[in-house]
Amino acid sequence: MKALIATAILGVMLISCDRDRGECIEEPCNGAIPFYYQPVCGCNDVTYSNPEDAECHGIYEYREGACDE
């Protein structure tokens, strides 16, 4: 049981470290996203419909406009 708890804590620490390093990893979006189109290109080269959509997926580094522009 202690090993399971230690593994879970280590997993959370590793996820936090990845974000601190600035790695661009998309996460599942479980929230409500406002519906309007103001495309942004995420650091993972994926176009999101608006900044809130990108952030809902865990992408906080993005630029204005679609990725293919």
N, CA, C and O atoms as a Tripos MOL2 file, in Angstrom:
@<TRIPOS>MOLECULE
protein
  276   275    69     0     0
PROTEIN
NO_CHARGES

@<TRIPOS>ATOM
      1 N           0.8220   -1.1910    0.0000 N.3       1 MET1
      2 CA          0.0000    0.0000    0.0000 C.3       1 MET1
      3 C           0.8670    1.2560    0.0000 C.2       1 MET1
      4 O           0.5880    2.2090   -0.7280 O.2       1 MET1
      5 N           1.9290    1.2530    0.8270 N.am      2 LYS2
      6 CA          2.8200    2.4150    0.8740 C.3       2 LYS2
      7 C           3.4960    2.6350   -0.4730 C.2       2 LYS2
      8 O           3.7050    3.7740   -0.8910 O.2       2 LYS2
      9 N           3.8400    1.5300   -1.1570 N.am      3 ALA3
     10 CA          4.4890    1.6590   -2.4660 C.3       3 ALA3
     11 C           3.5390    2.2890   -3.4730 C.2       3 ALA3
     12 O           3.9690    3.0840   -4.3090 O.2       3 ALA3
     13 N           2.2600    1.9510   -3.4090 N.am      4 LEU4
     14 CA          1.2720    2.5280   -4.3120 C.3       4 LEU4
     15 C           1.1290    4.0300   -4.0830 C.2       4 LEU4
     16 O           1.0610    4.8030   -5.0380 O.2       4 LEU4
     17 N           1.0830    4.4340   -2.8410 N.am      5 ILE5
     18 CA          0.9730    5.8600   -2.5090 C.3       5 ILE5
     19 C           2.2350    6.5980   -2.9700 C.2       5 ILE5
     20 O           2.1430    7.6870   -3.5370 O.2       5 ILE5
     21 N           3.3890    6.0200   -2.7330 N.am      6 ALA6
     22 CA          4.6460    6.6500   -3.1470 C.3       6 ALA6
     23 C           4.6960    6.7940   -4.6670 C.2       6 ALA6
     24 O           5.1590    7.8150   -5.1760 O.2       6 ALA6
     25 N           4.2250    5.7790   -5.3960 N.am      7 THR7
     26 CA          4.2050    5.8340   -6.8570 C.3       7 THR7
     27 C           3.2700    6.9350   -7.3350 C.2       7 THR7
     28 O           3.6050    7.6600   -8.2720 O.2       7 THR7
     29 N           2.1070    7.0750   -6.7120 N.am      8 ALA8
     30 CA          1.1550    8.1170   -7.0970 C.3       8 ALA8
     31 C           1.7460    9.5050   -6.8540 C.2       8 ALA8
     32 O           1.5970   10.3940   -7.6920 O.2       8 ALA8
     33 N           2.3990    9.6920   -5.7430 N.am      9 ILE9
     34 CA          3.0140   10.9880   -5.4320 C.3       9 ILE9
     35 C           4.1240   11.2930   -6.4270 C.2       9 ILE9
     36 O           4.2410   12.4260   -6.8940 O.2       9 ILE9
     37 N           4.9330   10.3060   -6.7530 N.am     10 LEU10
     38 CA          6.0040   10.4900   -7.7180 C.3      10 LEU10
     39 C           5.4400   10.8560   -9.0830 C.2      10 LEU10
     40 O           5.9870   11.7180   -9.7700 O.2      10 LEU10
     41 N           4.3500   10.2060   -9.4800 N.am     11 GLY11
     42 CA          3.7070   10.5110  -10.7520 C.3      11 GLY11
     43 C           3.2430   11.9540  -10.8210 C.2      11 GLY11
     44 O           3.4330   12.6110  -11.8440 O.2      11 GLY11
     45 N           2.6460   12.4560   -9.7670 N.am     12 VAL12
     46 CA          2.1920   13.8420   -9.7180 C.3      12 VAL12
     47 C           3.3850   14.7840   -9.7920 C.2      12 VAL12
     48 O           3.3240   15.8140  -10.4620 O.2      12 VAL12
     49 N           4.4580   14.4380   -9.1120 N.am     13 MET13
     50 CA          5.6580   15.2800   -9.1450 C.3      13 MET13
     51 C           6.2400   15.3270  -10.5460 C.2      13 MET13
     52 O           6.6850   16.3850  -10.9900 O.2      13 MET13
     53 N           6.2490   14.2000  -11.2560 N.am     14 LEU14
     54 CA          6.7960   14.1650  -12.6130 C.3      14 LEU14
     55 C           5.9490   15.0020  -13.5670 C.2      14 LEU14
     56 O           6.4960   15.6900  -14.4300 O.2      14 LEU14
     57 N           4.6300   14.9570  -13.4270 N.am     15 ILE15
     58 CA          3.7570   15.7650  -14.2670 C.3      15 ILE15
     59 C           4.0380   17.2350  -14.0230 C.2      15 ILE15
     60 O           4.1160   18.0150  -14.9720 O.2      15 ILE15
     61 N           4.1890   17.6220  -12.7720 N.am     16 SER16
     62 CA          4.4850   19.0060  -12.4380 C.3      16 SER16
     63 C           5.8180   19.4330  -13.0350 C.2      16 SER16
     64 O           5.9480   20.5500  -13.5360 O.2      16 SER16
     65 N           6.8020   18.5540  -12.9820 N.am     17 CYS17
     66 CA          8.1130   18.8930  -13.5280 C.3      17 CYS17
     67 C           8.0390   19.0910  -15.0290 C.2      17 CYS17
     68 O           8.6850   20.0000  -15.5500 O.2      17 CYS17
     69 N           7.2740   18.2720  -15.7470 N.am     18 ASP18
     70 CA          7.1280   18.4360  -17.1830 C.3      18 ASP18
     71 C           6.5660   19.8060  -17.5040 C.2      18 ASP18
     72 O           7.0500   20.4650  -18.4250 O.2      18 ASP18
     73 N           5.5660   20.2500  -16.7780 N.am     19 ARG19
     74 CA          4.9800   21.5570  -17.0200 C.3      19 ARG19
     75 C           5.9730   22.6630  -16.7030 C.2      19 ARG19
     76 O           6.0210   23.6760  -17.4000 O.2      19 ARG19
     77 N           6.7700   22.4730  -15.6470 N.am     20 ASP20
     78 CA          7.7570   23.4820  -15.2690 C.3      20 ASP20
     79 C           8.8340   23.6290  -16.3370 C.2      20 ASP20
     80 O           9.3790   24.7180  -16.5160 O.2      20 ASP20
     81 N           9.1430   22.5620  -17.0400 N.am     21 ARG21
     82 CA         10.1540   22.6150  -18.0890 C.3      21 ARG21
     83 C           9.6210   23.2630  -19.3570 C.2      21 ARG21
     84 O          10.3820   23.5240  -20.2890 O.2      21 ARG21
     85 N           8.3410   23.5210  -19.4000 N.am     22 GLY22
     86 CA          7.7720   24.1580  -20.5710 C.3      22 GLY22
     87 C           7.4610   23.1930  -21.7030 C.2      22 GLY22
     88 O           7.2550   23.6260  -22.8360 O.2      22 GLY22
     89 N           7.4220   21.8910  -21.4220 N.am     23 GLU23
     90 CA          7.0710   20.9500  -22.4590 C.3      23 GLU23
     91 C           5.6130   21.1470  -22.8380 C.2      23 GLU23
     92 O           4.7830   21.4980  -22.0010 O.2      23 GLU23
     93 N           5.3190   20.9210  -24.0850 N.am     24 CYS24
     94 CA          3.9810   21.1610  -24.5970 C.3      24 CYS24
     95 C           3.2520   19.8300  -24.7520 C.2      24 CYS24
     96 O           3.4440   19.1240  -25.7420 O.2      24 CYS24
     97 N           2.4290   19.4940  -23.7870 N.am     25 ILE25
     98 CA          1.7230   18.2140  -23.7830 C.3      25 ILE25
     99 C           0.2290   18.4800  -23.6700 C.2      25 ILE25
    100 O          -0.2310   19.0810  -22.7000 O.2      25 ILE25
    101 N          -0.5210   18.0290  -24.6650 N.am     26 GLU26
    102 CA         -1.9700   18.2250  -24.6390 C.3      26 GLU26
    103 C          -2.6060   17.2800  -23.6300 C.2      26 GLU26
    104 O          -2.2310   16.1120  -23.5270 O.2      26 GLU26
    105 N          -3.5640   17.8010  -22.8970 N.am     27 GLU27
    106 CA         -4.2960   17.0270  -21.9050 C.3      27 GLU27
    107 C          -5.7590   16.9340  -22.3310 C.2      27 GLU27
    108 O          -6.2210   17.7520  -23.1260 O.2      27 GLU27
    109 N          -6.4890   15.9560  -21.8170 N.am     28 PRO28
    110 CA         -7.9260   15.9000  -22.1150 C.3      28 PRO28
    111 C          -8.6350   17.1320  -21.5690 C.2      28 PRO28
    112 O          -8.2900   17.6330  -20.4990 O.2      28 PRO28
    113 N          -9.6120   17.6100  -22.2970 N.am     29 CYS29
    114 CA        -10.3750   18.7810  -21.8730 C.3      29 CYS29
    115 C         -11.6830   18.3130  -21.2490 C.2      29 CYS29
    116 O         -12.5010   17.6690  -21.9050 O.2      29 CYS29
    117 N         -11.8690   18.6410  -19.9880 N.am     30 ASN30
    118 CA        -13.0810   18.2250  -19.2880 C.3      30 ASN30
    119 C         -13.9720   19.3930  -18.9150 C.2      30 ASN30
    120 O         -14.9330   19.2240  -18.1640 O.2      30 ASN30
    121 N         -13.6710   20.5660  -19.4240 N.am     31 GLY31
    122 CA        -14.4350   21.7550  -19.0460 C.3      31 GLY31
    123 C         -15.2860   22.2700  -20.1810 C.2      31 GLY31
    124 O         -15.2310   21.7560  -21.2980 O.2      31 GLY31
    125 N         -16.0650   23.2760  -19.8940 N.am     32 ALA32
    126 CA        -16.8830   23.9200  -20.9130 C.3      32 ALA32
    127 C         -16.0360   24.9710  -21.6220 C.2      32 ALA32
    128 O         -15.2870   25.7150  -20.9890 O.2      32 ALA32
    129 N         -16.1660   25.0190  -22.9320 N.am     33 ILE33
    130 CA        -15.3990   25.9620  -23.7400 C.3      33 ILE33
    131 C         -16.3650   26.9210  -24.4170 C.2      33 ILE33
    132 O         -17.3350   26.4760  -25.0320 O.2      33 ILE33
    133 N         -16.1270   28.2340  -24.3200 N.am     34 PRO34
    134 CA        -16.9850   29.1780  -25.0320 C.3      34 PRO34
    135 C         -16.8600   28.9390  -26.5420 C.2      34 PRO34
    136 O         -15.7750   28.6390  -27.0410 O.2      34 PRO34
    137 N         -17.9680   29.0750  -27.2560 N.am     35 PHE35
    138 CA        -17.9610   28.8120  -28.6930 C.3      35 PHE35
    139 C         -17.8480   30.1200  -29.4670 C.2      35 PHE35
    140 O         -18.8330   30.8380  -29.6440 O.2      35 PHE35
    141 N         -16.6540   30.4140  -29.9180 N.am     36 TYR36
    142 CA        -16.3960   31.5030  -30.8640 C.3      36 TYR36
    143 C         -15.1020   31.1340  -31.5740 C.2      36 TYR36
    144 O         -14.3040   30.3580  -31.0480 O.2      36 TYR36
    145 N         -14.8930   31.6790  -32.7500 N.am     37 TYR37
    146 CA        -13.7190   31.3070  -33.5270 C.3      37 TYR37
    147 C         -12.7090   32.4360  -33.5640 C.2      37 TYR37
    148 O         -12.9080   33.4570  -34.2220 O.2      37 TYR37
    149 N         -11.6270   32.2260  -32.8450 N.am     38 GLN38
    150 CA        -10.4750   33.1240  -32.8390 C.3      38 GLN38
    151 C          -9.2710   32.1910  -32.7220 C.2      38 GLN38
    152 O          -8.7020   32.0350  -31.6410 O.2      38 GLN38
    153 N          -8.8840   31.5690  -33.8460 N.am     39 PRO39
    154 CA         -7.9170   30.4730  -33.7930 C.3      39 PRO39
    155 C          -6.5670   30.8680  -33.1980 C.2      39 PRO39
    156 O          -6.0820   31.9860  -33.3720 O.2      39 PRO39
    157 N          -5.9870   29.9090  -32.4930 N.am     40 VAL40
    158 CA         -4.6370   30.0370  -31.9630 C.3      40 VAL40
    159 C          -3.8710   28.7660  -32.2980 C.2      40 VAL40
    160 O          -4.4420   27.6790  -32.3820 O.2      40 VAL40
    161 N          -2.5670   28.9270  -32.4870 N.am     41 CYS41
    162 CA         -1.6940   27.7880  -32.7760 C.3      41 CYS41
    163 C          -0.9370   27.4410  -31.5070 C.2      41 CYS41
    164 O          -0.1600   28.2460  -30.9950 O.2      41 CYS41
    165 N          -1.1700   26.2340  -31.0030 N.am     42 GLY42
    166 CA         -0.5060   25.7890  -29.7840 C.3      42 GLY42
    167 C           0.9500   25.4460  -30.0150 C.2      42 GLY42
    168 O           1.3720   25.2430  -31.1530 O.2      42 GLY42
    169 N           1.7170   25.3820  -28.9410 N.am     43 CYS43
    170 CA          3.1310   25.0270  -29.0180 C.3      43 CYS43
    171 C           3.3310   23.6120  -29.5690 C.2      43 CYS43
    172 O           4.4490   23.2270  -29.9120 O.2      43 CYS43
    173 N           2.2450   22.8460  -29.6520 N.am     44 ASN44
    174 CA          2.2940   21.4970  -30.2030 C.3      44 ASN44
    175 C           1.8800   21.4670  -31.6740 C.2      44 ASN44
    176 O           1.6390   20.3940  -32.2270 O.2      44 ASN44
    177 N           1.7960   22.6470  -32.3180 N.am     45 ASP45
    178 CA          1.4130   22.8010  -33.7250 C.3      45 ASP45
    179 C           0.0090   22.2890  -34.0220 C.2      45 ASP45
    180 O          -0.2490   21.7730  -35.1100 O.2      45 ASP45
    181 N          -0.8930   22.4290  -33.0640 N.am     46 VAL46
    182 CA         -2.3000   22.0950  -33.2470 C.3      46 VAL46
    183 C          -3.0860   23.3950  -33.1770 C.2      46 VAL46
    184 O          -2.8590   24.2130  -32.2860 O.2      46 VAL46
    185 N          -4.0280   23.5920  -34.1320 N.am     47 THR47
    186 CA         -4.8710   24.7780  -34.1200 C.3      47 THR47
    187 C          -6.0650   24.5360  -33.2050 C.2      47 THR47
    188 O          -6.7490   23.5190  -33.3190 O.2      47 THR47
    189 N          -6.3090   25.4770  -32.2990 N.am     48 TYR48
    190 CA         -7.4580   25.4350  -31.3990 C.3      48 TYR48
    191 C          -8.3940   26.5660  -31.7900 C.2      48 TYR48
    192 O          -7.9440   27.5960  -32.2900 O.2      48 TYR48
    193 N          -9.6800   26.3880  -31.5700 N.am     49 SER49
    194 CA        -10.6690   27.3640  -32.0330 C.3      49 SER49
    195 C         -10.5720   28.7060  -31.3200 C.2      49 SER49
    196 O         -10.9650   29.7270  -31.8860 O.2      49 SER49
    197 N         -10.0580   28.7290  -30.0870 N.am     50 ASN50
    198 CA         -9.8750   29.9740  -29.3490 C.3      50 ASN50
    199 C          -8.9190   29.7160  -28.1800 C.2      50 ASN50
    200 O          -8.6190   28.5610  -27.8810 O.2      50 ASN50
    201 N          -8.4430   30.7590  -27.5240 N.am     51 PRO51
    202 CA         -7.4990   30.5590  -26.4190 C.3      51 PRO51
    203 C          -8.0440   29.6780  -25.2930 C.2      51 PRO51
    204 O          -7.2990   28.8920  -24.7080 O.2      51 PRO51
    205 N          -9.3270   29.8020  -24.9900 N.am     52 GLU52
    206 CA         -9.9030   28.9900  -23.9160 C.3      52 GLU52
    207 C          -9.8720   27.5050  -24.2760 C.2      52 GLU52
    208 O          -9.6700   26.6580  -23.4060 O.2      52 GLU52
    209 N         -10.0720   27.1890  -25.5560 N.am     53 ASP53
    210 CA        -10.0030   25.8070  -26.0150 C.3      53 ASP53
    211 C          -8.5950   25.2640  -25.8030 C.2      53 ASP53
    212 O          -8.4290   24.1510  -25.3050 O.2      53 ASP53
    213 N          -7.5820   26.0400  -26.1760 N.am     54 ALA54
    214 CA         -6.1900   25.6160  -25.9870 C.3      54 ALA54
    215 C          -5.8890   25.3940  -24.5120 C.2      54 ALA54
    216 O          -5.3160   24.3720  -24.1360 O.2      54 ALA54
    217 N          -6.2740   26.3500  -23.6810 N.am     55 GLU55
    218 CA         -5.9790   26.2460  -22.2550 C.3      55 GLU55
    219 C          -6.7310   25.1010  -21.5930 C.2      55 GLU55
    220 O          -6.2220   24.4840  -20.6570 O.2      55 GLU55
    221 N          -7.9350   24.8130  -22.0690 N.am     56 CYS56
    222 CA         -8.6870   23.6840  -21.5360 C.3      56 CYS56
    223 C          -7.9350   22.3740  -21.7860 C.2      56 CYS56
    224 O          -8.0420   21.4310  -21.0030 O.2      56 CYS56
    225 N          -7.1710   22.3260  -22.8900 N.am     57 HIS57
    226 CA         -6.3790   21.1410  -23.2170 C.3      57 HIS57
    227 C          -4.9810   21.1850  -22.5950 C.2      57 HIS57
    228 O          -4.1440   20.3310  -22.8890 O.2      57 HIS57
    229 N          -4.7280   22.1740  -21.7390 N.am     58 GLY58
    230 CA         -3.4430   22.2470  -21.0570 C.3      58 GLY58
    231 C          -2.3630   22.9430  -21.8580 C.2      58 GLY58
    232 O          -1.1860   22.8580  -21.5080 O.2      58 GLY58
    233 N          -2.7360   23.6280  -22.9240 N.am     59 ILE59
    234 CA         -1.7740   24.3380  -23.7680 C.3      59 ILE59
    235 C          -1.8240   25.8140  -23.3950 C.2      59 ILE59
    236 O          -2.8170   26.4940  -23.6570 O.2      59 ILE59
    237 N          -0.7580   26.3030  -22.7870 N.am     60 TYR60
    238 CA         -0.7120   27.6940  -22.3350 C.3      60 TYR60
    239 C           0.2430   28.5430  -23.1620 C.2      60 TYR60
    240 O           0.2920   29.7610  -22.9940 O.2      60 TYR60
    241 N           1.0020   27.9100  -24.0550 N.am     61 GLU61
    242 CA          1.8770   28.6430  -24.9540 C.3      61 GLU61
    243 C           1.2980   28.5090  -26.3580 C.2      61 GLU61
    244 O           1.2650   27.4180  -26.9270 O.2      61 GLU61
    245 N           0.8500   29.6110  -26.8980 N.am     62 TYR62
    246 CA          0.2620   29.6000  -28.2360 C.3      62 TYR62
    247 C           0.4130   30.9850  -28.8490 C.2      62 TYR62
    248 O           0.7120   31.9650  -28.1650 O.2      62 TYR62
    249 N           0.1980   31.0350  -30.1560 N.am     63 ARG63
    250 CA          0.2470   32.3190  -30.8650 C.3      63 ARG63
    251 C          -1.0750   32.5100  -31.5850 C.2      63 ARG63
    252 O          -1.7880   31.5400  -31.8440 O.2      63 ARG63
    253 N          -1.4070   33.7470  -31.9080 N.am     64 GLU64
    254 CA         -2.6530   34.0300  -32.6120 C.3      64 GLU64
    255 C          -2.5930   33.4770  -34.0300 C.2      64 GLU64
    256 O          -1.5390   33.4860  -34.6660 O.2      64 GLU64
    257 N          -3.7220   33.0010  -34.5140 N.am     65 GLY65
    258 CA         -3.8240   32.4780  -35.8710 C.3      65 GLY65
    259 C          -3.6930   30.9710  -35.9120 C.2      65 GLY65
    260 O          -3.1730   30.3390  -34.9930 O.2      65 GLY65
    261 N          -4.1840   30.4150  -37.0090 N.am     66 ALA66
    262 CA         -4.1070   28.9760  -37.2180 C.3      66 ALA66
    263 C          -2.6530   28.5620  -37.4740 C.2      66 ALA66
    264 O          -1.8370   29.3770  -37.9060 O.2      66 ALA66
    265 N          -2.3440   27.3220  -37.2100 N.am     67 CYS67
    266 CA         -0.9510   26.8430  -37.3540 C.3      67 CYS67
    267 C          -0.4840   26.8480  -38.8060 C.2      67 CYS67
    268 O           0.7070   27.0220  -39.0610 O.2      67 CYS67
    269 N          -1.3780   26.6630  -39.7490 N.am     68 ASP68
    270 CA         -0.9650   26.5720  -41.1460 C.3      68 ASP68
    271 C          -0.8230   27.9290  -41.8130 C.2      68 ASP68
    272 O          -0.5720   27.9970  -43.0160 O.2      68 ASP68
    273 N          -0.9800   29.0150  -41.0550 N.am     69 GLU69
    274 CA         -0.8370   30.3600  -41.6330 C.3      69 GLU69
    275 C           0.6080   30.7680  -41.7130 C.2      69 GLU69
    276 O           0.9140   31.8680  -42.1730 O.2      69 GLU69
@<TRIPOS>BOND
     1     1     2 1
     2     2     3 1
     3     3     4 2
     4     3     5 am
     5     5     6 1
     6     6     7 1
     7     7     8 2
     8     7     9 am
     9     9    10 1
    10    10    11 1
    11    11    12 2
    12    11    13 am
    13    13    14 1
    14    14    15 1
    15    15    16 2
    16    15    17 am
    17    17    18 1
    18    18    19 1
    19    19    20 2
    20    19    21 am
    21    21    22 1
    22    22    23 1
    23    23    24 2
    24    23    25 am
    25    25    26 1
    26    26    27 1
    27    27    28 2
    28    27    29 am
    29    29    30 1
    30    30    31 1
    31    31    32 2
    32    31    33 am
    33    33    34 1
    34    34    35 1
    35    35    36 2
    36    35    37 am
    37    37    38 1
    38    38    39 1
    39    39    40 2
    40    39    41 am
    41    41    42 1
    42    42    43 1
    43    43    44 2
    44    43    45 am
    45    45    46 1
    46    46    47 1
    47    47    48 2
    48    47    49 am
    49    49    50 1
    50    50    51 1
    51    51    52 2
    52    51    53 am
    53    53    54 1
    54    54    55 1
    55    55    56 2
    56    55    57 am
    57    57    58 1
    58    58    59 1
    59    59    60 2
    60    59    61 am
    61    61    62 1
    62    62    63 1
    63    63    64 2
    64    63    65 am
    65    65    66 1
    66    66    67 1
    67    67    68 2
    68    67    69 am
    69    69    70 1
    70    70    71 1
    71    71    72 2
    72    71    73 am
    73    73    74 1
    74    74    75 1
    75    75    76 2
    76    75    77 am
    77    77    78 1
    78    78    79 1
    79    79    80 2
    80    79    81 am
    81    81    82 1
    82    82    83 1
    83    83    84 2
    84    83    85 am
    85    85    86 1
    86    86    87 1
    87    87    88 2
    88    87    89 am
    89    89    90 1
    90    90    91 1
    91    91    92 2
    92    91    93 am
    93    93    94 1
    94    94    95 1
    95    95    96 2
    96    95    97 am
    97    97    98 1
    98    98    99 1
    99    99   100 2
   100    99   101 am
   101   101   102 1
   102   102   103 1
   103   103   104 2
   104   103   105 am
   105   105   106 1
   106   106   107 1
   107   107   108 2
   108   107   109 am
   109   109   110 1
   110   110   111 1
   111   111   112 2
   112   111   113 am
   113   113   114 1
   114   114   115 1
   115   115   116 2
   116   115   117 am
   117   117   118 1
   118   118   119 1
   119   119   120 2
   120   119   121 am
   121   121   122 1
   122   122   123 1
   123   123   124 2
   124   123   125 am
   125   125   126 1
   126   126   127 1
   127   127   128 2
   128   127   129 am
   129   129   130 1
   130   130   131 1
   131   131   132 2
   132   131   133 am
   133   133   134 1
   134   134   135 1
   135   135   136 2
   136   135   137 am
   137   137   138 1
   138   138   139 1
   139   139   140 2
   140   139   141 am
   141   141   142 1
   142   142   143 1
   143   143   144 2
   144   143   145 am
   145   145   146 1
   146   146   147 1
   147   147   148 2
   148   147   149 am
   149   149   150 1
   150   150   151 1
   151   151   152 2
   152   151   153 am
   153   153   154 1
   154   154   155 1
   155   155   156 2
   156   155   157 am
   157   157   158 1
   158   158   159 1
   159   159   160 2
   160   159   161 am
   161   161   162 1
   162   162   163 1
   163   163   164 2
   164   163   165 am
   165   165   166 1
   166   166   167 1
   167   167   168 2
   168   167   169 am
   169   169   170 1
   170   170   171 1
   171   171   172 2
   172   171   173 am
   173   173   174 1
   174   174   175 1
   175   175   176 2
   176   175   177 am
   177   177   178 1
   178   178   179 1
   179   179   180 2
   180   179   181 am
   181   181   182 1
   182   182   183 1
   183   183   184 2
   184   183   185 am
   185   185   186 1
   186   186   187 1
   187   187   188 2
   188   187   189 am
   189   189   190 1
   190   190   191 1
   191   191   192 2
   192   191   193 am
   193   193   194 1
   194   194   195 1
   195   195   196 2
   196   195   197 am
   197   197   198 1
   198   198   199 1
   199   199   200 2
   200   199   201 am
   201   201   202 1
   202   202   203 1
   203   203   204 2
   204   203   205 am
   205   205   206 1
   206   206   207 1
   207   207   208 2
   208   207   209 am
   209   209   210 1
   210   210   211 1
   211   211   212 2
   212   211   213 am
   213   213   214 1
   214   214   215 1
   215   215   216 2
   216   215   217 am
   217   217   218 1
   218   218   219 1
   219   219   220 2
   220   219   221 am
   221   221   222 1
   222   222   223 1
   223   223   224 2
   224   223   225 am
   225   225   226 1
   226   226   227 1
   227   227   228 2
   228   227   229 am
   229   229   230 1
   230   230   231 1
   231   231   232 2
   232   231   233 am
   233   233   234 1
   234   234   235 1
   235   235   236 2
   236   235   237 am
   237   237   238 1
   238   238   239 1
   239   239   240 2
   240   239   241 am
   241   241   242 1
   242   242   243 1
   243   243   244 2
   244   243   245 am
   245   245   246 1
   246   246   247 1
   247   247   248 2
   248   247   249 am
   249   249   250 1
   250   250   251 1
   251   251   252 2
   252   251   253 am
   253   253   254 1
   254   254   255 1
   255   255   256 2
   256   255   257 am
   257   257   258 1
   258   258   259 1
   259   259   260 2
   260   259   261 am
   261   261   262 1
   262   262   263 1
   263   263   264 2
   264   263   265 am
   265   265   266 1
   266   266   267 1
   267   267   268 2
   268   267   269 am
   269   269   270 1
   270   270   271 1
   271   271   272 2
   272   271   273 am
   273   273   274 1
   274   274   275 1
   275   275   276 2
@<TRIPOS>SUBSTRUCTURE
     1 MET1         2 RESIDUE 1 A MET
     2 LYS2         6 RESIDUE 1 A LYS
     3 ALA3        10 RESIDUE 1 A ALA
     4 LEU4        14 RESIDUE 1 A LEU
     5 ILE5        18 RESIDUE 1 A ILE
     6 ALA6        22 RESIDUE 1 A ALA
     7 THR7        26 RESIDUE 1 A THR
     8 ALA8        30 RESIDUE 1 A ALA
     9 ILE9        34 RESIDUE 1 A ILE
    10 LEU10       38 RESIDUE 1 A LEU
    11 GLY11       42 RESIDUE 1 A GLY
    12 VAL12       46 RESIDUE 1 A VAL
    13 MET13       50 RESIDUE 1 A MET
    14 LEU14       54 RESIDUE 1 A LEU
    15 ILE15       58 RESIDUE 1 A ILE
    16 SER16       62 RESIDUE 1 A SER
    17 CYS17       66 RESIDUE 1 A CYS
    18 ASP18       70 RESIDUE 1 A ASP
    19 ARG19       74 RESIDUE 1 A ARG
    20 ASP20       78 RESIDUE 1 A ASP
    21 ARG21       82 RESIDUE 1 A ARG
    22 GLY22       86 RESIDUE 1 A GLY
    23 GLU23       90 RESIDUE 1 A GLU
    24 CYS24       94 RESIDUE 1 A CYS
    25 ILE25       98 RESIDUE 1 A ILE
    26 GLU26      102 RESIDUE 1 A GLU
    27 GLU27      106 RESIDUE 1 A GLU
    28 PRO28      110 RESIDUE 1 A PRO
    29 CYS29      114 RESIDUE 1 A CYS
    30 ASN30      118 RESIDUE 1 A ASN
    31 GLY31      122 RESIDUE 1 A GLY
    32 ALA32      126 RESIDUE 1 A ALA
    33 ILE33      130 RESIDUE 1 A ILE
    34 PRO34      134 RESIDUE 1 A PRO
    35 PHE35      138 RESIDUE 1 A PHE
    36 TYR36      142 RESIDUE 1 A TYR
    37 TYR37      146 RESIDUE 1 A TYR
    38 GLN38      150 RESIDUE 1 A GLN
    39 PRO39      154 RESIDUE 1 A PRO
    40 VAL40      158 RESIDUE 1 A VAL
    41 CYS41      162 RESIDUE 1 A CYS
    42 GLY42      166 RESIDUE 1 A GLY
    43 CYS43      170 RESIDUE 1 A CYS
    44 ASN44      174 RESIDUE 1 A ASN
    45 ASP45      178 RESIDUE 1 A ASP
    46 VAL46      182 RESIDUE 1 A VAL
    47 THR47      186 RESIDUE 1 A THR
    48 TYR48      190 RESIDUE 1 A TYR
    49 SER49      194 RESIDUE 1 A SER
    50 ASN50      198 RESIDUE 1 A ASN
    51 PRO51      202 RESIDUE 1 A PRO
    52 GLU52      206 RESIDUE 1 A GLU
    53 ASP53      210 RESIDUE 1 A ASP
    54 ALA54      214 RESIDUE 1 A ALA
    55 GLU55      218 RESIDUE 1 A GLU
    56 CYS56      222 RESIDUE 1 A CYS
    57 HIS57      226 RESIDUE 1 A HIS
    58 GLY58      230 RESIDUE 1 A GLY
    59 ILE59      234 RESIDUE 1 A ILE
    60 TYR60      238 RESIDUE 1 A TYR
    61 GLU61      242 RESIDUE 1 A GLU
    62 TYR62      246 RESIDUE 1 A TYR
    63 ARG63      250 RESIDUE 1 A ARG
    64 GLU64      254 RESIDUE 1 A GLU
    65 GLY65      258 RESIDUE 1 A GLY
    66 ALA66      262 RESIDUE 1 A ALA
    67 CYS67      266 RESIDUE 1 A CYS
    68 ASP68      270 RESIDUE 1 A ASP
    69 GLU69      274 RESIDUE 1 A GLU
